[in-house]
Amino acid sequence: MPTVRPFAGLGYALDRYGTPTVPERVRLPNEPPRHPGRVADLTDVACPPYDVISDAQRDELLERDAHNAVRLELNPDAEDPHAAAVAELHAWIAAGVLERRSAPSVYYYSFAARPDSDQPMVHGVLSRVLLEPWGGGVRPHEHTMPGPKAERLGLLRATRTQLSPILVLYFDRSERYRHVMSRPWTDEWRACDADGLLHQVAAVDPDERLLNYLSRQRLFVADGHHRYETALAYQADVRADTAVRDLPLGALAADWVMAVLVNAQQEELRILPTHRLLRAVDPAPLARSSELFDAEPMPLDELPARLEATPDDTTLFGLVLPGVRGWLLVGRPDAITERMRSERGSTAFRRLDLAVLHAALLRDALGIDEAAVAGGRQLLYTRSAPDAIERVQRGEVKGAVLVRPTRLEQLAAVANAGDVMPHKSTYFHPKLLTGMVFNPLED
């Protein structure tokens, strides 16, 4: 089982950013203006995690506020961005922009609804989780790429600070969940993201019932595989020092990773599909019916709706080629089952649409193997079907394969079986923000 504990977080100072009146742009429906503690509006200083920030968005964030967290997460310095991030971090601490809590805390993290909406928020607990190799109390669900891990490790070595939390899921139906999630709080940090969705972080005193409850769960990393593996690599770096090598696990700050833990059995999480764009290989052969798929011509503007409307137990893809028509690729169940028998992995893995896509279509039909996918030379990705269609029509890519989103129960089944999905199998929306809390790793 995992170990979940509080930590003394580093964050934007309440003396500088906090007010006893809730700022209008982060106020909840029917919430009184006065707050029992202080509320810090971090909308202008928080940023998305590094892997979803475009160049244009980084420029906008840099102009928004001189202390925007993008200067730490993705510094624009061309010569040495990591050194520049360290300089910013130290300067902000010295100036009182950032302050560290005097005692360890856990935090309630709520997100995924507009501040003026009555839609339910997703609730989780922001804490630190003891690092362990994959497969025990903490499990992955998809492959990672070597490039992002190397870059993130360089930044972590420089700053010695975990800048953004990973998203971790667990599945629990018990009534105890509501009880342990009802701790009172006073001070809060809030921010609206680029989609206008509100993120709330509230510090609460450590509670053994809450920590013990979370430490009894099996955890699945939903978003942040690269950051988790980077944290493991950094831990190995630190423990290579003979002065600390024999200290018990958990004694060092580098033994932990900052995470938001969400009960996927009780909370409504949204997963978006990640469509595949083919950069160099012509996917035209896929537009012909085969032993595995029936190819049905279809107007491009109808493809996304048909993907959503088809039952989940049907293997299904949308194919986009230059021109006015697309194709719906409908799997032949018996043939696909037989084809996937030769693939390594569990039954849960072999039933995934994306497992079939990468094995039977990309590899068998187009010659794009796992090494080519990992190298990043053959595929691009987008979460927007209209964007995929438009980029094909503009000639930026040879074609696109539209996919359906992975379901939570599929994620859990594959991870429980000890398997991992293809790279970019899930995209949880919205992303947790960088800047709500930082986790220093100085001992």
C-alpha positions in Angstrom: 0.0 0.0 0.0 1.2 3.6 -0.6 2.3 6.1 2.0 0.6 9.5 2.0 1.8 12.3 4.2 1.5 16.1 4.5 4.3 18.5 3.5 5.3 22.1 4.2 4.3 23.7 0.9 5.8 26.7 -0.8 3.2 29.1 -2.3 2.3 32.6 -3.3 2.3 34.6 0.0 -1.1 35.3 1.5 0.3 38.5 3.0 0.8 39.7 -0.6 -2.0 38.1 -2.5 -4.6 37.2 0.1 -7.7 39.3 0.9 -10.6 38.8 3.4 -13.0 39.6 0.5 -13.4 36.9 -2.2 -12.4 38.4 -5.6 -15.3 38.6 -8.0 -13.7 36.5 -10.8 -13.1 33.5 -8.4 -16.3 33.8 -6.3 -18.6 30.8 -6.3 -22.4 31.1 -6.9 -24.2 32.5 -3.8 -20.9 32.8 -1.9 -20.9 35.8 0.4 -18.2 38.4 -0.3 -16.5 38.0 3.1 -14.4 34.9 3.7 -13.6 33.4 7.1 -9.9 33.5 6.3 -8.1 34.9 3.3 -8.4 34.2 -0.4 -5.6 34.7 -2.8 -6.6 35.1 -6.5 -3.7 33.4 -8.5 -5.3 33.7 -11.9 -2.6 35.9 -13.2 0.3 33.9 -11.7 -0.7 30.3 -12.2 0.0 28.4 -15.4 -0.7 25.0 -17.0 1.8 22.2 -16.7 4.8 22.4 -19.1 3.6 19.8 -21.6 0.5 21.7 -22.7 1.9 25.2 -23.0 2.3 26.4 -26.5 4.8 29.1 -27.5 1.9 31.7 -27.9 0.5 30.8 -24.5 3.8 31.1 -22.8 4.2 34.6 -24.3 0.8 35.6 -23.0 1.6 34.2 -19.6 4.9 36.0 -19.4 3.1 39.3 -20.2 0.3 38.7 -17.7 2.4 39.0 -14.6 6.1 39.3 -13.8 5.7 36.5 -11.2 3.8 34.0 -13.4 4.8 30.4 -12.6 5.6 29.8 -16.3 9.0 31.5 -15.5 9.7 28.5 -13.3 7.9 25.8 -15.3 9.0 26.8 -18.8 11.5 29.7 -18.6 12.0 31.5 -21.9 15.8 32.0 -21.4 17.3 30.6 -24.6 20.8 29.9 -23.2 20.0 28.2 -19.9 16.3 28.1 -19.0 16.9 26.0 -15.9 19.4 28.4 -14.4 17.1 31.3 -15.2 14.2 29.4 -13.4 16.4 28.9 -10.3 17.3 32.6 -10.3 13.6 33.6 -10.5 12.6 31.1 -7.7 15.3 32.4 -5.3 14.5 36.0 -6.1 10.8 35.5 -5.5 11.4 33.8 -2.1 13.8 36.6 -1.1 11.2 39.3 -2.1 8.4 37.6 -0.2 6.4 36.7 -3.3 6.6 33.1 -2.2 6.5 31.8 1.3 6.8 28.4 2.9 4.2 27.1 5.4 5.6 26.8 8.9 4.2 23.3 9.4 3.2 20.4 7.2 -0.3 20.5 5.7 -2.5 18.6 3.3 -4.6 20.6 0.9 -8.1 20.1 -0.6 -7.9 20.7 -4.3 -11.1 21.2 -6.2 -11.4 22.0 -9.9 -13.3 21.6 -13.2 -16.3 24.0 -13.0 -16.8 27.6 -13.9 -16.9 29.9 -10.9 -20.4 31.1 -11.9 -21.7 27.6 -12.5 -23.6 25.1 -10.4 -21.8 22.2 -12.0 -20.2 19.9 -9.5 -16.5 20.3 -8.8 -14.0 17.5 -8.8 -12.5 17.1 -5.3 -9.1 15.7 -4.3 -6.4 15.8 -1.7 -3.1 17.4 -2.5 -0.3 15.7 -0.4 2.9 13.9 -1.0 3.2 10.3 -1.8 6.2 8.1 -1.0 8.0 7.1 -4.2 8.2 3.4 -5.1 8.9 1.5 -8.3 5.9 0.9 -10.5 3.7 -2.0 -9.8 3.1 -2.0 -6.0 0.8 0.6 -4.4 1.4 3.0 -7.2 0.7 1.9 -10.8 1.2 3.5 -14.3 -1.2 3.1 -17.2 0.7 4.4 -20.2 4.1 4.5 -21.8 6.4 7.6 -21.5 8.8 9.3 -23.8 12.6 9.7 -23.0 12.9 13.3 -24.1 10.5 15.0 -21.7 11.9 13.0 -18.8 15.4 14.2 -19.4 14.4 17.8 -19.7 12.2 17.7 -16.5 15.1 16.0 -14.6 17.4 18.8 -15.5 14.9 21.4 -14.2 14.3 19.4 -11.0 18.0 19.1 -10.4 18.4 22.8 -10.8 15.4 24.0 -8.8 15.2 21.2 -6.2 11.5 21.9 -6.2 8.5 19.9 -7.6 6.6 22.7 -9.4 3.4 20.9 -10.3 1.5 17.9 -8.8 0.7 14.7 -10.6 -2.9 13.5 -10.8 -3.5 10.2 -9.1 -6.7 8.2 -9.0 -8.1 5.5 -6.6 -11.4 3.7 -6.6 -13.4 3.5 -3.4 -17.2 3.2 -3.0 -17.3 3.4 0.8 -19.3 6.0 2.7 -16.1 6.8 4.7 -14.9 9.0 1.8 -17.4 11.8 2.5 -16.5 11.8 6.2 -12.8 12.1 5.7 -13.2 14.8 3.1 -15.1 17.2 5.4 -12.3 18.9 7.3 -12.7 22.6 7.9 -10.3 25.2 6.5 -9.8 29.0 6.4 -7.2 30.2 3.9 -7.5 29.5 0.2 -5.7 30.0 -3.1 -7.9 30.1 -6.2 -7.3 30.6 -9.9 -9.3 30.4 -13.2 -7.5 28.5 -16.0 -7.5 29.3 -19.7 -10.9 27.7 -20.1 -12.4 29.7 -17.4 -12.6 26.8 -15.0 -12.0 27.4 -11.3 -9.2 25.7 -9.3 -9.3 25.9 -5.5 -6.7 24.9 -3.0 -7.3 25.1 0.8 -4.8 24.1 3.5 -6.1 21.8 6.2 -4.4 20.5 9.3 -3.1 16.9 8.9 -5.7 14.4 10.0 -4.6 10.8 10.7 -8.0 9.4 9.6 -7.6 11.1 6.2 -4.0 10.1 5.7 -4.6 6.5 6.8 -7.6 6.3 4.5 -5.6 7.4 1.5 -2.7 5.1 2.4 -5.0 2.1 2.2 -5.8 2.8 -1.5 -4.2 1.4 -4.6 -3.1 4.5 -6.6 -3.1 4.9 -10.4 -1.2 7.7 -12.0 -3.6 9.4 -14.4 -1.5 12.4 -15.4 2.1 13.0 -14.7 3.9 9.7 -15.6 7.0 11.7 -16.9 7.1 13.7 -13.6 6.8 10.5 -11.5 9.6 8.8 -13.3 11.6 12.0 -13.1 11.1 12.1 -9.3 12.4 8.5 -9.1 15.5 9.5 -11.1 16.1 12.5 -8.9 15.6 10.3 -5.8 18.3 8.0 -7.2 20.6 11.0 -7.7 20.2 12.2 -4.1 20.6 8.7 -2.6 23.8 8.1 -4.5 25.5 10.3 -2.0 27.1 8.0 0.6 26.1 10.4 3.4 22.4 9.7 3.0 22.4 6.4 1.1 21.5 4.3 4.2 18.8 6.6 5.6 15.4 4.9 5.8 13.0 5.4 2.9 11.0 8.5 3.5 13.6 10.3 5.5 14.6 12.6 2.6 12.4 15.1 0.8 13.5 13.5 -2.5 11.8 10.3 -1.4 8.4 11.9 -2.1 6.3 13.2 -5.0 3.6 15.9 -4.9 0.2 14.5 -6.0 -3.5 15.3 -6.1 -5.4 12.1 -5.1 -8.9 11.8 -6.6 -11.5 9.1 -5.8 -12.6 8.2 -9.4 -15.5 6.1 -7.9 -17.0 9.2 -6.4 -15.9 12.1 -8.6 -16.7 12.9 -12.2 -13.5 13.1 -14.2 -13.4 13.9 -17.9 -11.1 12.2 -20.3 -10.6 13.6 -23.8 -9.5 11.6 -26.9 -6.0 12.2 -28.3 -6.2 11.9 -32.1 -3.2 10.7 -34.2 -1.8 12.8 -37.0 0.4 11.0 -39.5 3.4 13.2 -40.5 5.2 11.1 -43.2 3.3 7.9 -44.0 0.4 8.0 -46.4 -2.6 6.3 -44.6 -4.6 5.9 -47.8 -4.4 2.0 -47.6 -6.6 2.2 -44.5 -9.5 3.5 -46.6 -10.1 0.0 -48.1 -12.0 -2.7 -46.3 -9.8 -5.5 -45.0 -10.0 -8.7 -43.0 -10.0 -6.6 -39.8 -12.1 -3.5 -40.7 -15.0 -2.4 -42.9 -14.2 1.1 -44.3 -17.4 3.1 -44.7 -17.1 6.4 -46.6 -18.6 9.3 -44.7 -18.6 13.1 -44.8 -15.9 14.6 -42.7 -18.3 16.7 -40.6 -20.2 13.5 -39.6 -17.2 11.5 -38.4 -16.9 12.9 -34.8 -20.6 12.4 -34.0 -20.5 8.8 -35.3 -17.5 8.0 -33.2 -19.4 9.2 -30.1 -22.6 7.4 -30.9 -21.2 4.0 -31.6 -21.4 1.5 -28.6 -18.1 1.1 -26.7 -17.8 -2.6 -27.4 -17.2 -1.9 -31.1 -13.6 -1.2 -32.2 -13.9 2.0 -34.2 -11.8 4.8 -35.7 -12.3 7.7 -38.0 -9.9 8.1 -40.9 -9.2 11.6 -42.4 -7.5 12.0 -45.8 -7.2 15.0 -48.0 -10.5 15.7 -49.8 -14.1 16.0 -48.7 -14.7 12.5 -47.5 -13.6 10.6 -44.5 -14.0 6.9 -43.6 -15.4 5.2 -40.5 -13.3 2.1 -39.8 -15.5 -0.5 -38.1 -13.7 -3.5 -36.6 -14.8 -7.0 -37.3 -14.9 -8.4 -33.7 -13.8 -12.0 -34.3 -11.0 -11.1 -36.7 -9.7 -8.4 -34.3 -9.8 -10.8 -31.4 -7.8 -13.3 -33.3 -5.3 -10.7 -34.5 -4.7 -9.4 -31.0 -4.0 -12.9 -29.5 -0.4 -12.6 -30.7 0.1 -9.3 -28.8 1.8 -9.4 -25.4 -0.3 -8.2 -22.5 -3.5 -8.9 -20.7 -7.0 -9.3 -22.1 -7.8 -5.8 -20.8 -4.9 -4.4 -22.8 -5.7 -6.3 -26.0 -9.3 -5.0 -26.0 -8.3 -1.4 -26.1 -9.0 0.6 -29.2 -5.6 2.2 -29.0 -3.8 -1.2 -28.7 -5.6 -2.3 -31.9 -4.7 1.0 -33.6 -1.0 0.8 -32.8 -0.7 -3.0 -33.6 -3.0 -3.6 -36.5 -3.2 -0.3 -38.3 0.0 1.7 -37.5 2.4 -1.2 -37.3 0.9 -3.9 -39.6 -0.7 -1.7 -42.3 1.6 1.4 -42.3 4.9 0.1 -40.9 5.0 2.6 -37.9 6.5 0.5 -35.1 6.9 1.4 -31.4 10.4 2.8 -31.9 9.1 5.2 -34.5 6.3 6.3 -32.2 8.6 6.8 -29.3 11.0 8.8 -31.5 8.3 11.3 -32.2 9.1 11.4 -36.0 5.9 9.8 -37.3 3.0 11.0 -35.2 1.7 14.3 -34.0 -1.3 14.6 -31.6 -4.3 16.8 -31.1 -7.4 16.6 -28.8 -9.6 18.4 -31.3 -11.3 16.5 -34.2 -11.9 19.7 -36.1 -8.3 20.6 -35.7 -7.2 17.2 -37.0 -9.4 17.5 -40.0 -8.2 21.1 -40.8 -4.6 20.2 -40.6 -5.0 17.4 -43.0 -6.9 19.6 -45.4 -4.1 22.3 -45.2 -1.5 19.7 -46.1 0.3 19.9 -42.8 0.1 16.1 -42.3 -0.7 13.1 -44.6 -3.8 12.1 -42.7 -5.3 11.6 -39.3 -6.9 8.8 -37.3 -9.7 10.0 -34.9 -10.1 7.9 -31.8 -12.6 7.7 -28.9 -11.5 8.6 -25.3 -10.2 5.8 -23.0 -12.7 5.1 -20.2 -11.7 5.1 -16.5 -12.6 1.4 -16.0 -10.3 0.6 -18.9 -7.5 2.5 -17.3 -8.0 0.6 -14.0 -8.3 -2.8 -15.6 -5.1 -2.3 -17.7 -3.1 -1.0 -14.7 -4.3 -3.7 -12.4 -3.2 -6.3 -14.9 0.3 -4.8 -14.8 0.1 -3.5 -18.3 0.6 0.0 -19.7 -1.3 1.6 -22.6 0.3 3.3 -25.7 1.7 6.8 -25.2 -1.0 9.5 -25.0 -3.9 7.1 -24.3 -5.6 9.5 -21.9 -5.9 13.3 -21.5 -7.6 14.3 -18.3 -9.4 17.7 -18.6 -8.7 20.2 -17.1 -5.1 19.9 -16.3 -4.0 20.7 -12.7 -2.4 24.1 -12.5 1.2 24.9 -11.7 1.6 27.5 -9.0 -1.1 26.6 -6.6 1.5 24.9 -4.4 5.2 24.0 -4.8 7.0 21.2 -3.0 10.6 22.1 -2.1 13.0 19.2 -1.9 15.7 20.8 0.3 16.5 18.7 3.4 
